[in-house]
Structure formats: C-alpha cells, structure tokens
Amino acid sequence: MTMPNATRLPRVTEEDVRRFADTVEIRDARAFAAELQAFVYERMKAAKLPVPRAAETTAQTLARKAAALRTGKRWAPTETDIQRGRAVLLAAFNQPQNLPLTKFAQLADKSRQQIYKDIIARRLLALNVGPRGQKLPDWQLDPVKQQLTQTVLQEVEGIDHWTIYHALSEPLEGLGGRSPVDAVTPSSIDGVAEAVFNVLGMQVH
C-alpha cells in the first residue's frame, strides 16, 4: 500500500467529521475536527513521517525566506579581500588610457588649475588610488564623450568615481555589447546616460 504524501495531507474539516455522527455523539464539530487533526499529526510524528506545515500567508512566506538568507554576523572584508581589491584598482588606474592630470591638461590645452576646477565642479571624472595622484580617462578629450561623462556626474552626486568609471566604460547588453563611452553619439547622449543611470540604480527625471 502506498502511503500518501504527508506534505499534501488536507486539513480535517467539519464536513469530514460528520461521517462519525452515526458512531459517536459529536457536540462540537469544529473542536472535534481540530482534535482529530492534532491526533493525526501526533501519530505522524511518532512514526517519523513529515508533518505538513500550516498554511501561511504570502507575507509570512517572504518573511521566512528572507530570514533564511540573513546571517547573524555582518560580512567584513578580510585583509586578503582588501589587498585583492586594491590590486584590481591599481591595474585599472595604470591602464594607458588613464592619463596623469598634467598630461591630460596638456592634451586638453588647459591649465592644471582649470582641470582641478573642472574636477571639483563635476565636469570631469578623475580617479585616484591613495597618494598616487589623480588620473583622468582619455575619452574625456572627446567633446561628446566628455559631455556624456559630465551629464552622468552632475546627476549622481554621492556615488564614488570608480563606480561611475566602470558604469561608463564596461560593455552593456542594452547598447549592443558596447560601453557607454564607445556607443555615445551627439544625438544619443541622453539615451546613453539613461542606460548608465540604470546600471547605477538611479531614477533620474
């Protein structure tokens, strides 16, 4: 004889207990159903059968699943994690397209002071790793790409420059696998900027 799946065992109802009416006197059908349900569960536990979970609301289900994902200990990076992250930043910082401020100013035909002002005013994106000075992605020497960069910088104050750098320079599926700075054209600055905002999780209106 095949045992029914215990996890699908239906709850005993008042209608179910009426079948016993000819055998025993039932004064309270609801209470009898509850007692009978408890009796069945007890026997299932004694037999080490899986006991079905009581029905739960959607909110209860979500809360239970969220609780299962939480940990009692907050994650903190180890020394190795920090060193690995710093090595990744240094590798990106030292890419040939990221120019020292002095070199960028020379190619842009501006003074270093003006470049500093543009960085502070969030017209230019500058990268830094500790005391190594600042470097600027060379795509900002292109007027259209610089305008895209400035559009993003002006709207996402509070997000660090490295995060913005990656959002602008890494390929996006929505742009045909091209990065925003490679995909942008004079007529698509707003649309490409919107794709960058989506990557950064920003709702800009």
C-alpha positions, -999 to +999 in steps of 0.1 A: +000+000+000+014+033-010+015+060+018+000+093+007+023+123+006+022+137+041+031+172+030-001+173+010-024+159+037-056+181+037-069+196+069-097+178+087-129+198+082-163+198+100-178+180+070-152+153+074-161+146+110-198+142+102-191+107+090-186+097+126-220+110+136-236+076+135-209+061+157-203+088+183-221+119+196-204+150+183-213+181+203-188+205+186-178+195+151-152+223+148-135+213+181-136+176+171-120+183+137-092+202+154-086+174+179-087+148+152-061+169+132-039+171+162-042+134+168-032+126+132-001+149+135+009+133+167+008+098+151+027+111+121+054+125+143+056+092+163+060+074+130+087+100+119+067+110+089+069+145+076+043+167+091+027+193+068+034+229+075+003+250+083-008+273+055+009+306+056+003+340+040+024+354+012+039+379+037+048+350+061+064+331+033+085+360+022+095+368+058+105+331+063+126+331+032+142+364+040+151+352+075+168+321+059+190+344+039+201+366+068+232+358+088+238+367+124+273+380+116+279+410+094+303+404+065+336+422+067+364+421+041+395+402+051+430+415+047+433+393+016+400+408+002+413+443+007+446+436-010+429+419-039+405+448-043+434+473-042+453+453-068+423+455-092+420+492-087+457+497-093+455+476-125+427+498-138+444+530-126+475+522-146+457+514-178+473+536-206+440+553-214+440+568-179+463+599-181+481+617-153+465+651-147+494+671-161+494+650-193+456+654-196+458+691-191+484+694-218+463+674-244+432+694-234+451+726-239+441+738-204+460+747-172+462+723-144+443+747-123+414+746-148+414+708-148+412+709-110+383+733-111+365+710-137+370+680-114+356+698-084+327+711-105+320+675-116+326+683-152+355+658-154+359+623-140+391+618-120+404+585-105+427+581-076+443+553-055+458+566-023+487+591-027+494+583-063+478+614-076+449+617-100+444+602-135+417+611-160+402+587-186+414+600-220+379+595-235+371+629-219+393+646-245+364+638-269+337+665-266+308+641-269+322+616-245+331+643-221+295+657-223+282+622-215+306+619-185+296+654-173+258+646-177+263+615-155+285+632-129+260+661-125+232+637-117+248+610-095+265+630-067+273+607-038+284+578-060+322+572-060+341+579-092+353+543-095+318+531-097+309+557-123+341+548-142+330+512-145+295+521-154+307+543-183+335+520-196+321+485-193+300+468-221+262+469-217+239+444-234+214+472-240+240+491-261+248+461-283+277+450-261+294+483-263+304+505-234+285+538-230+316+559-239+320+538-271+283+538-280+275+575-274+269+599-304+260+636-304+223+627-307+222+598-282+238+614-251+206+615-231+196+579-240+231+565-232+232+585-200+198+568-191+214+534-196+243+544-172+218+556-146+200+522-148+233+505-142+239+527-112+204+521-099+194+557-102+160+571-112+167+604-129+139+627-142 
